[in-house]
């Protein structure tokens, strides 16, 4: 059974987690795992290795940058003669999505739609990983995380890249919906935040994200619920209410359909895990 790693196990309330990871040649592979509630960037500093994925094996060399998402299953192996050294920066998925929406980064949503982790060859970005690691060891702030993202995405996917983009009013409304008080308001609250008609909101949501407003709200509610299940001991019924579900039974049905695990099973698996 794969490990399911959760953010708060090592972040301890900080806005992101960073670590230098060294995997000697001939060492055991890291255990195959997925993420419960966070994305991570890996920046290869030196040596070489292999990224073991469900879609195959990818080579890791100095300057390789990899974006790993919660649904991705992966492990890492060091190669002879020097093994592999990389800096790993992990951060909550909900905050990352808000950053993408506001900056209109990756306007075609190709990063989210890819079959597996996304790799880039960008040696110039490694300095940003080292800075994020140094700041993590000295009481990091959200500003440090934003600076890491901003510097990185300018190299990986310029904000002014061509594509349909997301209207500013829609990006602001979708970002605001990630607040609990708005989540509880559901689609009516999304309409209020957007300030447009229901028909215009529906057309714009489908064009920008390929989903209906109802599906978007449900996805954000379930994402927030997964974070609460992984990071807190809050009763499941309370989590259902906080995320805007009318009953615990309805929440359980929606969550189980999305994750193939009941909320209690998801909590049990995620709270036994850790960030590498």
C-alpha positions as CSV (number, residue, x, y, z in Angstrom):
1,X,0.0,0.0,0.0
2,X,1.3,3.4,-0.9
3,X,2.2,6.0,1.7
4,X,-0.1,9.0,1.8
5,X,2.0,12.0,3.0
6,X,0.5,15.1,4.7
7,X,1.8,18.6,4.9
8,X,1.5,19.5,8.5
9,X,3.5,16.5,9.8
10,X,6.8,18.4,9.2
11,X,5.8,21.9,8.4
12,X,4.6,22.6,12.0
13,X,2.5,25.6,11.1
14,X,5.0,27.1,8.7
15,X,3.8,28.2,5.3
16,X,6.0,25.7,3.5
17,X,8.4,22.8,4.1
18,X,11.9,22.6,2.6
19,X,14.6,19.9,2.9
20,X,17.8,18.8,1.3
21,X,17.6,15.2,0.3
22,X,20.6,13.0,-0.5
23,X,20.1,9.5,-1.9
24,X,23.3,7.5,-2.3
25,X,23.9,5.2,-5.3
26,X,22.8,1.7,-4.5
27,X,20.6,2.9,-1.6
28,X,17.0,1.7,-1.4
29,X,14.5,3.6,-3.5
30,X,12.3,6.0,-1.5
31,X,8.9,4.4,-0.8
32,X,6.2,4.9,-3.4
33,X,3.9,7.5,-2.1
34,X,1.2,10.1,-2.9
35,X,0.4,13.4,-1.2
36,X,-2.8,14.1,0.8
37,X,-3.0,17.9,0.7
38,X,0.1,19.4,-0.9
39,X,2.2,20.1,-4.0
40,X,6.0,20.0,-4.1
41,X,8.8,21.2,-6.4
42,X,12.0,19.1,-6.5
43,X,15.1,20.9,-7.7
44,X,18.1,18.6,-8.5
45,X,21.3,20.1,-7.2
46,X,23.9,17.5,-8.1
47,X,24.5,13.9,-9.1
48,X,21.9,11.9,-11.0
49,X,19.0,9.5,-10.4
50,X,15.7,8.2,-11.6
51,X,12.1,9.4,-10.9
52,X,10.0,6.2,-10.6
53,X,6.4,6.9,-11.8
54,X,3.4,4.9,-12.8
55,X,3.9,6.2,-16.3
56,X,7.5,5.0,-16.5
57,X,11.0,6.2,-15.4
58,X,12.4,9.7,-15.9
59,X,16.0,10.7,-15.5
60,X,17.0,13.3,-12.9
61,X,20.1,15.4,-13.6
62,X,21.4,18.7,-12.2
63,X,19.0,21.5,-13.1
64,X,16.0,19.2,-13.4
65,X,12.9,20.8,-11.8
66,X,9.9,18.5,-11.1
67,X,6.4,19.6,-10.0
68,X,4.6,16.8,-8.1
69,X,0.9,17.0,-7.4
70,X,-1.3,15.3,-4.8
71,X,-2.6,12.6,-7.2
72,X,0.9,11.6,-8.4
73,X,2.5,8.4,-7.3
74,X,6.2,8.5,-7.3
75,X,9.5,7.4,-5.8
76,X,13.2,8.4,-6.3
77,X,16.4,6.4,-6.8
78,X,20.0,7.6,-6.8
79,X,22.3,6.5,-9.6
80,X,26.0,5.6,-9.6
81,X,28.6,6.9,-9.0
82,X,27.5,9.9,-7.0
83,X,23.9,9.3,-6.1
84,X,21.4,12.1,-6.1
85,X,21.0,15.4,-4.2
86,X,17.9,17.6,-4.5
87,X,16.1,20.3,-2.6
88,X,12.4,19.6,-1.9
89,X,9.9,22.5,-1.3
90,X,6.4,21.4,-0.3
91,X,3.3,23.7,0.2
92,X,-0.5,23.4,0.6
93,X,-2.3,22.7,-2.6
94,X,-5.1,25.2,-1.9
95,X,-2.7,28.1,-1.4
96,X,-0.8,27.1,-4.6
97,X,-4.0,27.0,-6.7
98,X,-4.9,30.5,-5.4
99,X,-1.5,31.8,-6.5
100,X,-2.0,30.3,-10.0
101,X,-5.4,31.8,-10.3
102,X,-4.3,35.3,-9.2
103,X,-1.2,35.4,-11.4
104,X,-2.9,33.7,-14.3
105,X,0.0,31.3,-14.6
106,X,-0.4,28.2,-16.8
107,X,-3.5,29.6,-18.5
108,X,-4.3,26.3,-20.3
109,X,-4.2,24.3,-17.1
110,X,-1.7,21.9,-18.7
111,X,0.0,21.4,-15.3
112,X,-3.1,20.1,-13.7
113,X,-4.1,17.9,-16.7
114,X,-0.8,16.2,-17.2
115,X,-0.7,12.4,-16.6
116,X,2.2,12.5,-14.1
117,X,4.7,14.9,-12.5
118,X,5.8,17.7,-14.7
119,X,9.6,18.0,-15.4
120,X,11.5,21.1,-16.6
121,X,15.2,21.6,-17.5
122,X,16.0,24.9,-15.7
123,X,19.4,25.1,-13.9
124,X,18.9,28.8,-13.3
125,X,16.1,28.0,-10.9
126,X,18.2,26.0,-8.4
127,X,19.3,29.2,-6.6
128,X,15.7,29.8,-5.7
129,X,15.5,26.4,-4.1
130,X,18.6,27.0,-2.0
131,X,17.2,30.4,-0.8
132,X,13.8,28.8,0.1
133,X,15.7,26.1,2.1
134,X,17.8,28.7,3.9
135,X,14.7,30.8,4.8
136,X,12.8,27.6,6.0
137,X,15.5,27.1,8.6
138,X,15.0,30.6,10.0
139,X,11.3,31.2,10.7
140,X,10.0,31.5,7.1
141,X,7.1,33.8,6.2
142,X,4.4,33.5,3.5
143,X,6.3,36.2,1.6
144,X,9.2,33.8,1.3
145,X,7.0,31.2,-0.3
146,X,5.5,33.8,-2.7
147,X,8.9,34.9,-3.7
148,X,10.0,31.3,-4.4
149,X,6.9,30.8,-6.6
150,X,7.2,34.1,-8.4
151,X,10.9,33.6,-9.3
152,X,10.3,30.0,-10.3
153,X,7.2,30.4,-12.5
154,X,8.9,33.3,-14.4
155,X,11.4,30.7,-15.5
156,X,9.1,27.8,-16.0
157,X,5.9,29.4,-17.4
158,X,5.9,33.2,-17.9
159,X,2.7,34.8,-16.7
160,X,2.2,36.4,-20.1
161,X,2.3,33.1,-21.9
162,X,-0.3,32.8,-24.7
163,X,-3.5,31.1,-24.0
164,X,-7.2,31.8,-23.2
165,X,-6.4,32.8,-19.6
166,X,-8.9,33.4,-16.8
167,X,-10.8,36.7,-16.4
168,X,-9.7,38.7,-13.5
169,X,-13.1,38.8,-11.9
170,X,-13.3,35.0,-12.1
171,X,-9.9,34.4,-10.7
172,X,-10.7,36.7,-7.7
173,X,-14.0,35.0,-7.1
174,X,-12.5,31.5,-7.3
175,X,-9.7,32.5,-4.9
176,X,-12.1,34.0,-2.4
177,X,-14.2,30.9,-2.5
178,X,-11.4,29.0,-0.7
179,X,-12.2,30.9,2.5
180,X,-14.4,28.7,4.8
181,X,-17.0,31.4,5.3
182,X,-17.5,31.6,1.5
183,X,-17.4,27.8,1.0
184,X,-20.4,27.5,3.3
185,X,-22.3,29.8,1.0
186,X,-21.9,27.5,-2.0
187,X,-22.7,28.6,-5.6
188,X,-24.9,31.5,-4.4
189,X,-21.9,33.0,-2.7
190,X,-19.7,32.4,-5.8
191,X,-22.3,34.3,-7.8
192,X,-22.1,37.2,-5.3
193,X,-18.3,37.3,-5.4
194,X,-18.3,37.1,-9.2
195,X,-20.9,39.9,-9.7
196,X,-22.2,38.4,-12.9
197,X,-25.3,36.4,-14.0
198,X,-25.6,32.7,-13.4
199,X,-25.5,32.0,-17.1
200,X,-22.3,34.1,-17.6
201,X,-20.6,32.5,-14.6
202,X,-21.4,29.1,-16.0
203,X,-20.1,29.9,-19.4
204,X,-16.9,31.5,-18.1
205,X,-16.2,28.6,-15.6
206,X,-16.6,26.0,-18.4
207,X,-14.2,28.0,-20.7
208,X,-11.6,28.7,-18.1
209,X,-11.6,25.5,-16.0
210,X,-13.8,23.0,-17.9
211,X,-16.2,22.6,-15.0
212,X,-19.6,23.9,-13.8
213,X,-19.8,26.3,-10.9
214,X,-21.4,23.5,-8.8
215,X,-18.6,21.1,-9.6
216,X,-16.0,23.7,-8.8
217,X,-17.5,24.5,-5.4
218,X,-17.7,20.8,-4.6
219,X,-14.1,20.2,-5.6
220,X,-12.9,23.1,-3.4
221,X,-15.0,21.9,-0.5
222,X,-13.6,18.4,-0.8
223,X,-10.0,19.8,-1.1
224,X,-10.4,21.8,2.1
225,X,-12.0,18.8,3.8
226,X,-9.1,16.7,2.9
227,X,-6.7,19.2,4.4
228,X,-8.7,19.3,7.6
229,X,-8.9,15.5,7.8
230,X,-5.1,15.2,7.3
231,X,-4.0,18.0,9.6
232,X,-6.5,18.1,12.5
233,X,-8.5,15.9,14.8
234,X,-11.7,17.9,14.2
235,X,-14.8,15.6,14.2
236,X,-15.9,14.6,10.7
237,X,-19.4,16.0,11.2
238,X,-17.8,19.4,12.1
239,X,-15.6,19.3,9.0
240,X,-18.6,18.6,6.9
241,X,-20.4,21.6,8.3
242,X,-17.4,23.9,8.0
243,X,-16.9,22.9,4.4
244,X,-20.6,23.6,3.5
245,X,-22.1,20.1,3.3
246,X,-25.6,19.9,4.5
247,X,-25.2,16.5,6.3
248,X,-22.3,14.2,7.3
249,X,-23.8,11.4,5.2
250,X,-23.8,13.5,2.0
251,X,-20.3,14.6,2.7
252,X,-19.2,11.0,3.2
253,X,-20.7,10.0,-0.1
254,X,-19.1,12.9,-2.0
255,X,-15.7,12.4,-0.4
256,X,-15.7,8.6,-0.9
257,X,-16.6,9.0,-4.6
258,X,-13.7,11.5,-5.1
259,X,-11.0,9.7,-3.1
260,X,-12.1,6.0,-3.1
261,X,-11.7,6.2,0.7
262,X,-14.2,7.2,3.4
263,X,-13.2,10.3,5.4
264,X,-12.2,8.2,8.4
265,X,-10.1,5.9,6.2
266,X,-8.5,8.9,4.5
267,X,-7.7,10.4,7.9
268,X,-6.2,7.2,9.2
269,X,-3.9,6.7,6.2
270,X,-2.8,10.4,6.0
271,X,-2.1,10.7,9.7
272,X,0.3,7.8,9.6
273,X,2.3,9.5,6.9
274,X,4.9,12.2,6.8
275,X,6.5,14.7,4.4
276,X,9.9,13.2,3.1
